[in-house]
C-alpha cells in the first residue's frame, strides 16, 4: 500500500471497500500490513484475519507480535524449520498456523521482500496503467536453470508428508493455483486431499520455471525420505553450501541441452533490461515508423515487439508464433496467455533452427552473446 492508506481519499476508499466486502458476506481478509490488521480489528471485528506469506513470518517473535495484535491465522514462511514449527505450536495460544504447501520459492530467498512489494504494486488499482516487469521471477528462473538442485531446496511439502505436519498439530495448508486451469486445480487439490501423488512433483508445485520443454522431472516417489532431513534437524538452512540435497539429487532429471537453450533466452532477456536496451526507441530500416520495445504486464507484448523488430520477420512468421503461443494456452485449457506459453511459442522444440534470427537481432542491439553461444553450444 506504500503509505497510501494514510491519505484521506485512500483511507475513505479503503473503508468503503471493507464495507462492501462485509456486505457480500466475505468472512476472511488476508493482509500483510500491520495497520490494516489493527484497523480491521477495531472497525470490522466480524472479519477473520489471516497474515499473508508476504509478511515473511519466520520466527516466533514475529508470530507473537501478530498474535497479540489479534491475527486469527498466520501463514508461516518456513515449512522445513521443524524446530520453529514446534515452538509455534507450543507458544501460540490464539492464532492458528498455516503452511504454504506447494511453494517453490527458494528458502532464504534474497528477492522475496522486493518481489512481494512489486507484486503488490502491480495489482494495485492506482498502478494498473504503469508498466510491470517481473524481474524477480526472471532472476529466480535463471538461478534454477543454472542450478536445478535449487528446486530441491525450495519450501514445498509433498502430499504424502502432510501427515507429518498434522502430527505437530498443524492442519491448515495453503495451495496456490490461481494461474492454473480448473482441471489442474482439481488435480492439485485431489493430490493433497488424498495425501498421495504418483508422478512429477513439479505438476503440483507453484514454480516460476517456464522450462517444461527441458523435460524437468522431480520424481515424487523417489522423495519419500526427504522429510526426515528436516525432521531430524539435519537441515542447517544454509542452501548455499548445503550438500544434503545431493542425497536425493537422483530424483531430479532434466534435458541439459534443452535447459541450456532456454537459459540463454532468459539471459538475453535479462541483459536487455540490465543494459537499458529494453527501454530504448528504435527506428525501422524499412519505414519511418518509430517502434519501442513495449513493457507491459503481459510479457506477450514484449516478445511480439521483439519479433516486429526483426528486419526479416514477416507477418507470416509473426502469425505462426502467435498461433503457437495460443496453442499452448489452449492445451492448458486456459483462455489466458501465460509467460510459459510465450516461451514455448518462440522456442518450440521443432523450431530451434529459428533461434539464429533471434541471435542476429540481439547482436544488432550491441549485445555480445558469442561467449554464451560457446558456453551453451546453441548454434
N, C-alpha and C positions, 0 to 999 in steps of 0.2 A: 504493500500500500504506500510505501515511500513517504510516510508522514502526511499523506493527503487527507487521511481521516480526521485530522485536526483542523481542517479549514471548514468554515461554516457550511458552504454549499455541499461539500463532500460528506460532512457529518449528517446533514439533512438527508442526502441520498442514501447513505448507509442505513439510517434508521428506517426510512421508507422501505428499503429492500428487506430488512429484517421483519418489518410488519407484514410485508407481502408473503414472505416465507412462512410466517406464522399462520397467515390466513389460509394457505393451501395445505396446512397440516404437516409441514416438514417437522421432523422430530429431533434431528441431529445436525449440528453445524460443525464442520471440520475447519480448524483455524491454526495458524502458526504465530499470529500476532498476539502478544500478551494483553495489549489494551483491548482488543476485541473480546478476549476471554472475560476480562473484568466487566466490560460494557454489557455483554450478554447476560452474565450472572446477575448484574444489577437491574437491568431493564427488561430482560426476556428470560426469566428463570425457568420457563417451561421447556426451553431447548436443552437437550443433552449436548454437551460439548466434547469434541474429540480433538486432541492435539495432533497436528499433521506430522508426517515424517519429515516435512520441510523444517520443522523446529529443531531437528537434529538432537533429540534427547538421547544421549549416550552415556549417562551417568545417573547414579541415584540422586545426587544433589539437584540436578536439573529436573528430574521427575518429581521430587518432593516439592519443589517450588511450584510446579504446575498443579500438583495435587492440592497443595494448600490454597491455591487460587481458585479451586473448585472444578478442575477438569474432571470429567467423568471417565474418559478413556484417553490413554496416552500411547501413541504409536512410537515404539522404540526403534532407534536407528541401528541397534546391534543385535542381530539374530544369533550370532555364534559365540558371544561372550557369555558363557553359562554361569560364570561367577557373578556377573552383573545381573543376569536374569533371576538367579536365586535370591540375590539381595532385594531386588524389586518385589518379588512375590512375598518376601518376608516382611518388608518395611512399608509397602504401600497398603494402607488400610481402606481407602475410599476409591481411589482411581483403579480402573481396570487397565490391563496391559494388552496392547495389540501388536502383532508382528506382521511385517510385510513379507509374505511367503515367497512370491515369485519375483523378488527384487534382484536385478542384475547389476546394480551399482557396485563399484569396487569398494571393498572395505577401506575405511580411512581415505575416501576419495578427496583429493585436494580441490576438485572443481565443484563439489556438491553445493556449498553455500551460494557461490556465484550463480550456479545453474538454477537453483531453486528461485533465486531472486529474478533471474532473466525470464524464466518461465512464467512467473507471477505477472511481470510487466507485459509479457507477450499476450496474456489472456485478458488484460485489462481493457475495459471499455474505452478508457481515455487514450490508450496506446494502440487501439486497433488499426489505425491508419499508418502507424510507424512500422519501419522495417524490423524484422526479427531474423537473426541468423542463429541457429542452434549450434554455436561454436563448441560448447562443452561436449555435446554428443559427437561432433566431428573428432575432437581430440580423444575422447574416450574410445571411439571406434578404431582410430589409428593405433592407440595403445594396445587394444585387444587383438587387432590384426597383426601387429608386430610380435605380440606375445600372447597367444591364445590361452596359455595357462592361467592368465588373469581371470578367465571365465570361471575357473575352478575356485578362485579366491574371492568371488563375489558373494553376496549375502543370501543367496537363495536357500529355501528349505525344500527338500524332496517331499512329495506327498506321503511317502512311507514313513517319514520322520516326524510327522505331525504328532504322533502319539508320544514321542519323547518329550515334546514341549508340554503336552497335556498333562503328563505326569508331574510336571513342575507347577501345575495349576494355571497354565496359560491356554486359553481356549478361544481367543479372538485372533483371526488371521485375515489380513487384507490381501486381496488378489487384484492385480492391475490388468485390465483388459479392455479399456475404452477404445483402444486402437484396433481391436480385433473384430472380426465378423461375429454374428450371432452363433454360428456353428462352432467357431473357435472358442468362444466364451463358454459354451456348453461343455466342450471337451475339457477346458481348463477346470471348470467347477466340478465336473464329474471326477476328474483325476484326484483332486484334493478331498472331495467328499468321500470317495471310496478308498482313500489312503493308498492308492496304487496307480502306477503308470508304467507300461511296458513300451519303451521306445526312447526317442531322443528327448532328453530333458529340456533342450532349448525350444521345443514345441510349446512349453509351458512358461518359460522364464520371460519376463518382460525385458528383453535385451535390446540395446540400441544398435546391435550389429546388423547392418544390411548386407550380410555376407552368406546368404543361403546357398548361393551358387558355388561357394567354396566347399560345399559338402561337409560343413562342420557338424559333427555328431557328438553329443555327450550322452553316452550310454547310461541310462538311469539304473539299469540292473547291475552295472559294474561299480556303482557308488554306494552300495548298501552299508559299507563300514566307515564311510567318510565322517558321519556324525560323531563317531567315537573320538576322533581327533579333537573335537571341541568339547565333548562331554568330559573327557579325561584330562583336560587342561593342557593339551599339547600345543594348542594354538597360542602363540605369543603376540598375535595381532600386529605382526610386522611382515606384511606381504612382500615388501621389497626384497628382503633377504631370506624369506621362507623357503625351505626345501621340503616341507611336509607334503606339499601338493604333488611332488614327484612320485609319491607312493600311489597316487590314483591317476597319474597322467595318462595311463593306458586307456582310461575311459573316454578320453578326448581324441577324436580323429578328425582330420581335415585334409583337403586337397591343397598342398602348398603352392602349386603352380597357379591355381585359380585364386587363392588367397592373395598372392603377390600381385596379380592383375588388378584386384580390387584395391589393394593397398596403394598402388601408385596413383590410382584415380583419387583416392582420399587425400594423398599427399599433395597432389596438384591443386585440388580444391582449397586446401589449407594455405598453400603457397600463394594462390591468387588473392586470398583475403589478407594474409600477413604482409605482403609486399605492396598492397594497395591497388594492384591491377584490377581487382574485383570491382572497385568503386570508380574506375576511370570511364571516360566517354571516348568512344571510337567512331571513326567515320568510315563508311563502306567504300571500298575501292571502285565499286561499280555504280555508285549513285552518290548524290549529295546528302542522302539521308543520314542523320546522326542517330546512332543507337547507343544504348547503355546496357551494361550487364545488370539486369534487373535484380534487385534484392526484394524478396517477398516472403511472407510467412510460409507460402507453399513453394518449396525448393524447386518444384517442377518448372516454374517460370525462369529460374536461373539457368537450368540446363537447356531449356528451349532457347534462351538467349545465346548460350554458347554455340548451339547449332547454327543459329542465324548469322553468327559472326564468321563462320567458315566460308571462304570465298567459293569453294567447290561444293558447298552443301545445297543441293537442290531442294525444291519444295517436296519432291517425291521422297527424298531421303528423310526430310523432317516428318512427313506424314507416316513413313514407315516406323520411325522412332516413336512417334505419338501412339501409333496403333499397338506397338509392343508394350508401351507403358500401360495403356488401357487394358490390354490383355492380361497383364499380371494382376491388375486391380480386380478384374472380373474373376480370375482364378481364385482370389481370396474371398469371392462373393461380397465384394465391397464396392460401393458407389464412390468412395473417396480414394484419390490417388495419394499414395504414400511415398516417402523418400526412397523406400526399398524398391517400389515399382519403377521409379525413375532410374535408379541404378541399374536394375535388371534390363530396362528398356534400352539403355545406352550400351550396356555390355552383356548382351545376351551371348551365351557360350557359342552359338552358331555364327556370331558376327565379330569375333575378336580381331579379324583382319581389319575391321573398320577403326581400330584403335590408332592406326597410323595417321589418319587425317586429323584425329583429335590432337595427336602429338604435334603435328605441323602447326596447328592453331596455337597451342600452348607455346611453342618455340617462337611464334610470331609475336607473342606478348613479351618476349625477352626473358623467359624462364629457362634456365639450363636444366634439362632433365636427362642429359646423357648419363650422368652418374647413376641416376635412379634406374634408367633403362638397363645399364650394365649390371646393377645390383640385383634387379628382379628379373632379368632376362625376358623382357616382354616382346622385344622385336626380333 
